[in-house]
Amino acid sequence: MSRHETDALTGLLDGELRGIRRWRVVRHVRACPLCASEYRRQRHVRRMLQANPRNVQMSDAPEFFWSKVKREIKRRGDEPVNVPIPKLALPDWLLRHQFTVATATAAVVATVGVIWLTQTPTRPTAHAVSRVVPASFAQVEKLKTAIPNATATAVESPDAQVTVIWVSGLPWTRNMNEMKTEFANLDS
């Protein structure tokens, strides 16, 4: 019990609390002077009421009272009874319709997720830049390979004395040694 709950004190006095709930309330009452005072006050009032019970007398005999109730029911007959319907505040409505709220929340989350997943990412449009490359700058050559679905592109630049060979379409391997082992017989 982390706050002062008079309902918990009443439940303790009535003997309605059991187990861990009772232990927590007793522990709180022992540690909190405000709740201990309230507990003693309620216990005192209960003892006074038990010591001095009220003696209530009915003005009419029980049979006469029930005959008046039955007569009123017969008099009204099938007359509709207007019972006011209380308007629920939002917190009360949410407590009564927890399943509805949870379902609606899940539907909204699922809808947002589907929209997010199905959206195609927008890519910025590339502006074509034309640049004149001198013929002596680089020579590009496509080569055939012995590996199926693989192509090799050689880019050679005599001015920079560099040749780059780009191979695409190779099957994936964990490391270079594995690749060498797998494609060792292709050299011949």
C-alpha positions as CSV (number, residue, x, y, z in Angstrom):
1,M,0.0,0.0,0.0
2,S,1.9,3.1,-1.2
3,R,-0.8,5.7,-0.5
4,H,-3.5,6.3,2.0
5,E,-6.5,4.2,1.0
6,T,-9.4,4.3,3.4
7,D,-11.0,1.4,1.5
8,A,-8.0,-0.8,2.3
9,L,-8.3,0.2,6.0
10,T,-12.0,-0.7,6.0
11,G,-11.3,-4.0,4.3
12,L,-8.7,-4.7,7.0
13,L,-11.2,-3.9,9.8
14,D,-13.9,-6.1,8.1
15,G,-11.5,-9.0,7.7
16,E,-11.9,-9.0,3.9
17,L,-8.2,-8.8,3.0
18,R,-6.2,-11.9,2.6
19,G,-2.6,-12.9,1.8
20,I,-0.1,-10.4,0.5
21,R,-2.7,-7.6,0.2
22,R,-3.5,-7.9,4.0
23,W,0.3,-8.0,4.8
24,R,1.0,-4.9,2.8
25,V,-1.9,-2.9,4.4
26,V,-0.8,-4.0,8.0
27,R,2.8,-3.0,7.2
28,H,1.7,0.4,5.9
29,V,-0.6,1.0,9.0
30,R,2.4,0.2,11.3
31,A,4.7,2.6,9.4
32,C,2.3,5.5,8.6
33,P,1.1,7.6,11.6
34,L,-1.8,9.1,9.6
35,C,-3.2,5.7,8.6
36,A,-2.6,4.3,12.1
37,S,-4.6,7.1,13.5
38,E,-7.4,6.6,11.0
39,Y,-7.4,2.8,11.7
40,R,-7.7,3.4,15.4
41,R,-10.5,5.9,14.9
42,Q,-12.5,3.5,12.6
43,R,-11.9,0.6,15.0
44,H,-13.2,2.8,17.9
45,V,-16.4,3.8,16.0
46,R,-17.0,0.1,15.1
47,R,-16.7,-0.9,18.8
48,M,-19.1,1.9,19.8
49,L,-21.7,0.8,17.2
50,Q,-21.4,-2.8,18.2
51,A,-21.9,-2.0,21.9
52,N,-24.9,0.2,21.2
53,P,-27.0,-1.4,18.4
54,R,-29.9,0.6,17.1
55,N,-33.3,-0.8,17.6
56,V,-35.3,0.2,14.5
57,Q,-39.0,-0.2,14.6
58,M,-41.2,-0.3,11.5
59,S,-44.2,1.9,11.5
60,D,-46.2,-0.8,9.8
61,A,-46.3,-4.5,10.1
62,P,-44.2,-6.3,7.5
63,E,-47.3,-7.9,5.9
64,F,-48.9,-4.5,5.6
65,F,-45.8,-3.0,4.0
66,W,-45.5,-5.7,1.4
67,S,-49.2,-5.4,0.6
68,K,-48.7,-1.7,-0.2
69,V,-45.7,-2.5,-2.4
70,K,-47.7,-5.1,-4.4
71,R,-50.7,-2.8,-4.7
72,E,-48.4,-0.1,-6.2
73,I,-46.9,-2.6,-8.7
74,K,-50.4,-3.7,-9.8
75,R,-51.5,0.0,-10.1
76,R,-48.7,0.8,-12.5
77,G,-49.2,-2.3,-14.6
78,D,-47.4,-2.2,-17.9
79,E,-46.6,1.5,-17.6
80,P,-43.0,2.1,-18.8
81,V,-40.6,3.1,-16.1
82,N,-38.1,5.9,-17.0
83,V,-34.8,4.9,-15.7
84,P,-32.1,7.6,-16.3
85,I,-29.1,6.3,-18.2
86,P,-25.9,7.7,-16.6
87,K,-23.5,9.3,-19.0
88,L,-20.1,7.8,-18.7
89,A,-17.0,10.0,-18.5
90,L,-14.2,9.1,-20.9
91,P,-12.1,7.2,-18.2
92,D,-15.2,5.2,-17.2
93,W,-15.9,4.3,-20.9
94,L,-12.3,3.3,-21.5
95,L,-12.4,1.0,-18.5
96,R,-15.6,-0.6,-19.6
97,H,-14.4,-1.1,-23.2
98,Q,-10.8,-2.1,-22.7
99,F,-11.0,-4.8,-25.4
100,T,-12.5,-2.3,-27.9
101,V,-9.7,0.2,-27.2
102,A,-7.0,-2.5,-27.5
103,T,-8.4,-3.7,-30.8
104,A,-8.7,-0.2,-32.2
105,T,-5.1,0.5,-31.1
106,A,-3.8,-2.7,-32.7
107,A,-5.7,-1.9,-35.9
108,V,-4.2,1.6,-36.1
109,V,-0.7,0.2,-35.5
110,A,-1.2,-2.5,-38.1
111,T,-2.5,0.1,-40.6
112,V,0.5,2.4,-40.1
113,G,2.9,-0.5,-40.3
114,V,1.4,-1.7,-43.6
115,I,1.5,1.8,-45.1
116,W,5.1,2.2,-43.9
117,L,6.1,-1.1,-45.4
118,T,4.4,-0.7,-48.7
119,Q,5.6,2.8,-49.4
120,T,8.3,2.9,-52.1
121,P,11.2,5.0,-51.0
122,T,11.5,8.1,-53.0
123,R,14.9,8.5,-54.6
124,P,16.2,11.8,-55.7
125,T,16.3,12.1,-59.5
126,A,19.8,12.1,-60.9
127,H,20.6,14.9,-63.2
128,A,22.7,13.7,-66.2
129,V,26.0,15.4,-66.3
130,S,27.7,15.1,-69.6
131,R,31.4,15.2,-69.5
132,V,33.8,14.7,-72.3
133,V,36.4,12.1,-71.5
134,P,39.5,12.1,-73.6
135,A,40.1,8.7,-75.3
136,S,43.5,8.4,-73.7
137,F,42.0,8.7,-70.2
138,A,40.7,5.2,-69.8
139,Q,39.7,2.2,-71.9
140,V,36.8,0.0,-70.8
141,E,36.6,-3.5,-71.9
142,K,34.0,-6.2,-71.1
143,L,35.4,-9.7,-70.7
144,K,33.8,-13.1,-70.7
145,T,34.4,-15.3,-67.7
146,A,34.3,-19.0,-67.1
147,I,32.0,-18.6,-64.2
148,P,28.3,-18.7,-65.2
149,N,26.4,-15.4,-64.8
150,A,29.5,-13.4,-64.0
151,T,31.0,-10.6,-65.9
152,A,34.3,-8.8,-65.7
153,T,34.9,-5.2,-66.6
154,A,38.5,-4.0,-67.1
155,V,39.2,-0.3,-66.9
156,E,42.7,0.5,-68.0
157,S,44.3,3.9,-67.8
158,P,47.7,4.1,-69.6
159,D,48.4,7.7,-68.2
160,A,48.0,6.6,-64.6
161,Q,49.5,3.1,-65.3
162,V,46.5,1.5,-63.5
163,T,44.2,-1.3,-64.5
164,V,41.1,-2.1,-62.5
165,I,39.2,-5.3,-63.0
166,W,35.6,-5.4,-61.6
167,V,34.0,-8.8,-61.4
168,S,30.2,-9.0,-60.8
169,G,27.8,-11.9,-60.4
170,L,30.1,-14.2,-58.3
171,P,28.4,-16.5,-55.8
172,W,28.9,-15.4,-52.2
173,T,31.6,-17.0,-50.1
174,R,32.7,-16.3,-46.6
175,N,36.3,-15.4,-47.3
176,M,38.9,-15.2,-50.0
177,N,40.4,-18.7,-49.3
178,E,37.0,-20.3,-49.8
179,M,36.6,-18.4,-53.1
180,K,40.1,-19.6,-54.3
181,T,39.2,-23.2,-53.4
182,E,35.9,-23.0,-55.2
183,F,37.2,-21.5,-58.4
184,A,40.7,-23.1,-58.5
185,N,39.9,-25.3,-61.4
186,L,38.9,-22.4,-63.7
187,D,42.5,-21.3,-64.4
188,S,43.0,-24.2,-66.8
